[in-house]
């Protein structure tokens, strides 16, 4: 699912980075909930859907970083994105410690902790959806400019950038407008 998700993410971003991310995170929520079924086919479908989401998210958020950050910072933020992806894998692997020993078949049959592990993508997806709806409500600057939403791009750019060539005491917002009008 992860590899296919990378290709799918490249297609989804054509419709907007936020929209693509909302779609991908909704798939993660559905995937995590499907895993609550107590049969192997449910788990397989769930893992494929969560893999799709992971591949999409890596592409979508990587592209959004590149379209928002100043060139000098973009590589640091992209590295941070991949660092946090790897760092959050560690607790996911550690959650396996909630399960009984593989040798104890009776405890494994009675154990319900696997549900916490498999529903985790739903929780992460729900948090991402809430952040996208309540906090990160704008498309990246580059996407706005590429899709002729220049006014939205200008507003967002004024919030993100501080131009080096703004005179001391000058208005950075005015300087952004001057750069965009060139």
C-alpha positions, 0 to 999 in steps of 0.5 A, spaced: 500 500 500 505 504 501 508 504 494 502 505 491 500 510 495 506 514 493 503 514 486 496 516 488 499 522 492 502 524 486 495 524 483 491 527 489 495 533 490 492 536 483 486 537 487 489 541 492 494 539 498 489 540 503 483 536 500 488 531 498 490 530 505 483 530 508 482 524 503 488 520 505 487 521 512 479 519 512 482 513 508 486 512 514 480 513 519 476 508 515 482 503 515 483 503 522 476 502 523 476 496 518 481 492 522 476 492 528 473 486 524 475 479 527 478 476 521 484 476 517 481 479 510 479 485 515 486 486 517 489 485 510 484 491 507 486 495 513 493 494 512 493 496 505 489 502 506 493 505 512 499 503 507 496 507 501 495 513 506 502 513 509 505 513 501 500 519 500 501 523 506 509 523 505 508 525 498 502 530 500 506 533 506 513 533 502 510 537 496 506 542 501 513 544 505 516 545 498 511 550 496 511 554 503 518 554 506 523 559 504 528 555 499 533 555 505 529 552 510 525 547 505 530 542 506 530 542 513 523 542 514 523 536 509 528 532 513 524 534 519 518 531 516 522 524 515 525 524 522 518 525 525 515 519 520 521 515 523 521 517 530 513 515 530 514 508 528 518 507 534 512 507 539 508 503 534 513 498 534 513 498 542 506 497 542 507 490 540 509 490 547 502 490 549 501 483 546 502 477 550 508 472 549 507 468 542 508 462 546 502 463 550 496 461 545 491 461 551 493 469 553 493 471 545 486 468 544 483 472 550 487 478 549 484 484 546 490 489 546 491 488 539 485 493 538 489 499 540 494 497 536 490 497 529 486 503 531 492 507 532 491 510 524 484 512 525 486 516 531 492 519 528 488 520 522 482 524 526 487 528 529 490 530 522 483 531 519 482 536 525 488 540 524 487 541 517 480 543 518 481 548 524 488 550 524 491 549 517 486 552 513 490 554 507 493 551 501 500 552 500 503 558 497 506 555 491 499 551 489 495 558 490 500 561 485 500 555 480 492 555 480 491 563 480 489 564 487 494 569 487 490 573 493 490 567 497 497 566 496 499 573 497 495 573 504 499 566 506 506 569 504 505 575 508 504 570 514 510 566 512 515 570 509 520 576 512 523 579 506 531 580 507 531 586 503 525 590 507 528 596 509 529 597 517 522 599 519 519 597 512 513 593 511 514 586 509 507 585 507 508 591 502 515 588 500 511 581 498 506 585 494 512 588 490 516 582 489 509 578 487 507 584 482 514 584 478 
